[in-house]
Amino acid sequence: MSKSLQRTPEADMTDRRSWMPLICFFCAQVLMSFNVAALPISLGGMVEDFGVPPTVASSTIVVYGLAVAALVMTGAKLGQRIGWVILFRVVVVVFAGSSVLMLIGPTVTFAILGQVLAGAAAAIIVPALVALIAENYSGAQQATAVGSLGSARAFSGMTAFLIGGALGTFVGWRPIFFVTLGLAVLVFVFSFWLRRDRGNPEIRIDLVASVLIGAAIIFLTLGFNNLNGWGIIWAEPSAPFAVAGVSPAPVFVVLGVVLGQAFFIWTKRRTKQGKVPLVDLSVLKHPTERAAVYAMFIIVAMEAAVNFTVPTYIQVVQGRTPFDTSLAMLPFNLTVFVTATLIVRFYTRFSPRVIALTAFGLTTIALLWLSLVVTNNWETLPTILGLIVFGIGQGALVTLVFNVLVTAAPKELAGDVGSIRGTTQNLASAVGTAVMGAVLVTALGFGITNAAAEHPELPDELVQQVDLDNVNFISNDDLRQLLEGTDADEAQVEAAVELNEQERLRTLKLGFLILAGISALAALPASRLPGYRPHEIPAEAVGSAD
């Protein structure tokens, strides 16, 4: 039977451990997040070096995310069976091997294989970090270690854009992966400071559940990620196939939901039979834990939406470099990093419910503010202030809701918490990016079509020469170049450019307003978070190390 261990400050002081394991955890999270952030920066270089279309080069991003999301729950059970420390070292070596493939691979196939390996390794590292934190720390140290994972994501995103942008601009894309290789070596060295654990060879991996959840995540991710390219409802010409004229994207989403439900039904049935499930759903049996997952999904999805919107506008609309994007996003990423690091200091003074409601209040205010003040120039002080306030709320929430989940679970189920965290974050990131993109493009197309009809200086004969069925975010220069192939005169070109600017900005404001509404609705799950002040992960004598 599990029970929470309520430690006194004196007991906690006597159990204080070296911070060397924390350095290992921080570097491991940075390793994964830096790799993810480095891939978009490397796309241009891969296209040029390998001589492939951007869609082929971007497969490196897709296969990494799919591998993580599809295998993370299976990875958690492997760790419990083999032992977290041993398996952790093995997959860090695999991650290092993926970096070597990125450095020396002569074709894009090697790069894709490298990211498959990296994703498979990350699928085990994600739950391993939670389990190893539970094994190595308790009390205030544990809260700090959990908080470090959130701050590491922000730190790595910030440094990846700065370092990767500089290397990609002045040296080339391959040297970026010297950084991931070096990080993998550091993590492997620091892993020898981890407290050893013992696996349980009696644990059996539920292969049926592995296939169900893996297929569900793959279908959901592919479906959401291709809503724009394949069509939200009806199939676009770029869709690989159509189902009675319907785009495969929503079909994949429906299939993913069905398979996900089948996974939960199968898991509950297996648990009732007394068999070990792929993931122990008891970590979500209380409303507070389910509320934490909902809140995590919302904040990660909103973060992904903002991270999609700002770089898209700066690089696509303004035609600027990834390095310029990193500078524009620096205040936001720095704020997330600092907040995720410092928020743990408030855990002993305020309950998770109070912190979460306050943080969601900040994100709502920030997004409303951005919807009012955003202009065609991201470097304005009001826009920067809005991103900073959003970063404060986001940094606090990602760390807090993760800590709530970890705090509520017995130590031997920490790996299950890690797998749920990994699945939730990967799926939320895909959904946030894809849905935001679909909403913005749809709204932009609708707005431009209506505005063109209301502008007499843009006659129907001219509008018919432009494909308004495929409206997207483009720069003013690209629009002028597009209109050169039409009958438009100079005055009509300038009128079209002005119309595009107005509708583009109106669409961005609408996007931030929609996100503000979602953030406000997040108060519902946030209000169900615990009213107590968390201290540590409940521990059990069974299965714990010395």
HUWO-V662764 format. One record per pair of residues at least 24 apart in sequence whose C-alpha atoms are under 7 Angstrom apart, sorted by sequence separation. I is the first residue (numbers start at 1). J is the second residue. D is the distance in Angstrom with one decimal. If there is no record, write none. Layout:
I_J_D, I_J_D
This chain:
366_390_5.3, 224_249_6.6, 462_487_6.6, 95_121_5.9, 223_249_4.1, 363_389_6.8, 445_471_5.2, 462_488_6.6, 94_121_6.4, 223_250_6.0, 362_389_6.4, 363_390_4.7, 362_390_6.4, 92_121_6.9, 223_252_4.9, 224_253_6.8, 91_121_4.9, 223_253_5.0, 363_393_5.4, 441_471_7.0, 362_393_5.5, 363_394_7.0, 441_472_5.7, 220_252_6.1, 219_252_5.0, 220_253_4.7, 360_393_6.2, 219_253_6.1, 359_393_4.3, 458_492_6.3, 457_492_6.5, 219_255_6.6, 220_256_4.9, 88_125_6.3, 219_256_4.9, 359_396_6.6, 359_397_6.5, 217_256_6.4, 88_128_6.7, 216_256_4.1, 216_257_6.7, 356_397_6.2, 216_259_5.1, 84_128_6.1, 216_260_5.4, 213_259_6.9, 212_259_5.9, 213_260_6.0, 75_123_5.8, 76_124_6.3, 212_260_6.9, 352_400_6.8, 67_116_6.2, 71_120_6.7, 75_124_4.5, 79_128_6.9, 213_263_5.9, 57_108_6.9, 60_111_6.7, 64_115_5.1, 68_119_4.8, 72_123_4.1, 76_127_5.6, 212_263_5.5, 328_379_6.8, 60_112_4.8, 63_115_6.5, 64_116_5.4, 67_119_4.8, 68_120_5.8, 71_123_5.6, 72_124_6.0, 448_500_7.0, 59_112_6.7, 63_116_5.7, 67_120_5.4, 335_388_6.0, 339_392_5.7, 343_396_5.8, 64_118_6.6, 65_119_6.5, 68_122_6.0, 209_263_5.8, 60_115_5.8, 64_119_4.4, 68_123_4.5, 332_387_5.4, 336_391_4.8, 340_395_4.6, 448_503_6.2, 332_388_5.1, 335_391_5.4, 336_392_5.8, 339_395_5.2, 340_396_5.3, 447_503_6.1, 50_107_5.8, 209_266_7.0, 331_388_6.1, 335_392_5.9, 339_396_5.8, 50_108_6.0, 136_194_7.0, 209_267_6.9, 333_391_7.0, 336_394_6.5, 337_395_6.7, 136_195_6.0, 332_391_5.3, 336_395_4.3, 340_399_5.9, 444_503_6.4, 444_504_6.4, 444_507_5.7, 443_507_6.2, 440_507_6.1, 209_278_6.3, 103_174_5.3, 206_277_6.3, 440_511_6.4, 102_174_6.8, 204_276_6.9, 206_278_5.4, 205_278_6.2, 103_177_6.4, 102_177_6.7, 99_177_5.7, 99_180_6.4, 99_181_5.5, 96_181_5.2, 96_184_5.5, 95_184_6.8, 32_122_6.6, 92_184_6.0, 299_394_6.5, 92_188_6.4, 89_188_6.0, 89_191_7.0, 296_398_6.4, 25_129_6.3, 296_401_6.1, 295_401_7.0, 292_401_5.1, 85_196_6.2, 85_197_6.6, 292_404_6.8, 84_197_6.7, 292_405_6.6, 83_197_6.0, 83_198_5.1, 83_199_3.8, 289_405_5.8, 82_199_4.6, 81_199_4.8, 82_200_6.6, 80_199_5.5, 81_200_4.6, 82_201_6.6, 29_149_6.1, 33_153_5.7, 37_157_5.8, 80_200_6.2, 81_201_5.0, 26_148_6.1, 30_152_5.4, 34_156_5.0, 38_160_5.8, 81_203_5.5, 22_145_6.1, 26_149_6.1, 29_152_6.0, 30_153_6.2, 33_156_5.8, 34_157_6.1, 37_160_5.9, 41_164_6.6, 29_153_6.6, 33_157_6.5, 37_161_7.0, 41_165_6.6, 300_425_6.2, 304_429_5.3, 308_433_5.9, 26_152_5.9, 30_156_5.1, 34_160_5.5, 38_164_6.2, 42_168_6.9, 283_409_5.9, 411_537_6.5, 12_139_6.2, 45_172_6.9, 297_424_6.0, 301_428_4.7, 305_432_5.0, 407_534_6.6, 410_537_6.6, 411_538_6.1, 45_173_5.6, 77_205_6.4, 297_425_6.4, 300_428_5.9, 301_429_5.1, 304_432_5.3, 305_433_4.9, 409_537_6.4, 410_538_4.9, 411_539_4.7, 300_429_6.0, 304_433_5.4, 376_505_6.8, 407_536_5.5, 408_537_6.4, 409_538_6.1, 410_539_5.2, 411_540_6.1, 301_431_6.4, 302_432_6.0, 375_505_6.8, 407_537_4.1, 408_538_6.6, 410_540_6.3, 42_173_5.1, 297_428_5.3, 301_432_4.0, 305_436_5.6, 406_537_5.9, 407_538_6.3, 412_543_6.6, 283_417_7.0, 374_509_7.0, 74_210_6.1, 280_416_6.4, 279_416_5.6, 372_509_6.8, 371_509_4.3, 371_510_6.8, 371_512_5.1, 370_512_6.6, 371_513_5.6, 70_213_6.8, 71_214_6.4, 70_214_4.0, 368_512_6.8, 35_180_6.5, 367_512_5.5, 368_513_5.8, 367_513_6.6, 70_217_5.7, 69_217_6.3, 70_218_6.4, 367_515_6.7, 368_516_5.7, 31_180_5.9, 367_516_5.1, 31_183_5.9, 66_218_6.0, 364_516_4.8, 31_184_6.7, 364_519_5.3, 27_183_6.6, 317_473_6.3, 319_475_6.6, 363_519_6.6, 364_520_5.8, 165_322_5.8, 166_323_6.6, 316_473_7.0, 317_474_5.1, 318_475_5.9, 165_323_4.6, 316_474_6.0, 317_475_4.1, 28_187_6.0, 316_475_6.3, 360_519_6.1, 27_187_6.1, 360_520_6.9, 162_323_6.3, 161_323_6.5, 360_522_7.0, 24_187_5.3, 360_523_6.7, 162_326_5.9, 161_326_5.1, 24_190_5.2, 357_523_6.0, 24_191_6.2, 158_326_7.0, 21_190_6.8, 357_526_5.9, 20_190_6.9, 21_191_7.0, 356_526_5.7, 357_527_6.8, 21_193_5.8, 158_330_6.4, 20_193_6.3, 21_194_5.5, 353_526_6.1, 353_527_5.8, 158_333_5.7, 353_528_7.0, 353_529_4.9, 352_529_6.2, 353_530_5.7, 352_530_5.8, 353_531_5.6, 154_333_5.5, 351_530_6.9, 352_531_6.3, 351_531_5.2, 352_532_7.0, 351_532_5.1, 352_533_6.6, 154_336_5.9, 155_337_5.7, 351_533_4.7, 154_337_4.9, 350_533_6.3, 151_336_6.9, 348_533_5.7, 151_337_4.4, 347_533_5.9, 151_338_6.9, 347_534_6.5, 151_340_4.8, 150_340_5.7, 151_341_5.5, 147_340_6.0, 148_341_6.1, 147_341_5.8, 147_344_6.5, 144_344_6.2, 77_278_6.5, 143_344_6.3, 74_278_6.7, 73_278_6.7, 225_430_6.2, 73_279_6.6, 221_427_6.6, 224_430_6.6, 224_431_5.8, 227_434_6.6, 221_430_6.1, 225_434_5.1, 228_437_7.0, 224_434_5.5, 228_438_5.5, 227_438_6.5, 302_515_6.8, 295_522_6.5, 295_525_6.1, 294_525_6.5, 295_526_6.4, 291_525_4.7, 291_526_6.6, 291_528_6.1, 292_529_6.6, 291_529_6.2, 288_528_5.7, 287_528_6.9, 288_529_4.8, 288_530_6.0, 150_398_6.3, 150_399_5.3, 147_399_5.3, 146_403_6.4, 134_411_5.9, 134_414_6.7, 41_322_6.7, 131_414_4.7, 130_414_5.8, 131_415_4.9, 130_415_6.1, 128_415_6.2, 127_415_4.8, 130_418_5.4, 127_416_6.9, 127_418_3.8, 126_418_6.0, 127_419_5.0, 126_419_6.8, 126_422_6.2, 76_415_5.3, 76_416_6.1, 76_419_6.0, 73_419_5.0, 72_419_5.4, 197_545_5.3, 196_545_6.9, 72_422_6.6, 72_423_6.8, 69_422_6.9, 69_423_5.3, 69_426_6.0, 65_426_6.9, 143_536_6.8, 142_536_6.3, 140_535_6.5, 139_535_5.3, 139_536_4.7, 138_536_5.6, 138_537_6.9, 134_537_6.6, 2_410_6.4, 5_538_5.8, 4_538_4.2, 5_539_6.5, 3_538_6.2, 4_539_6.2, 3_539_6.9, 3_540_6.8, 2_540_5.5
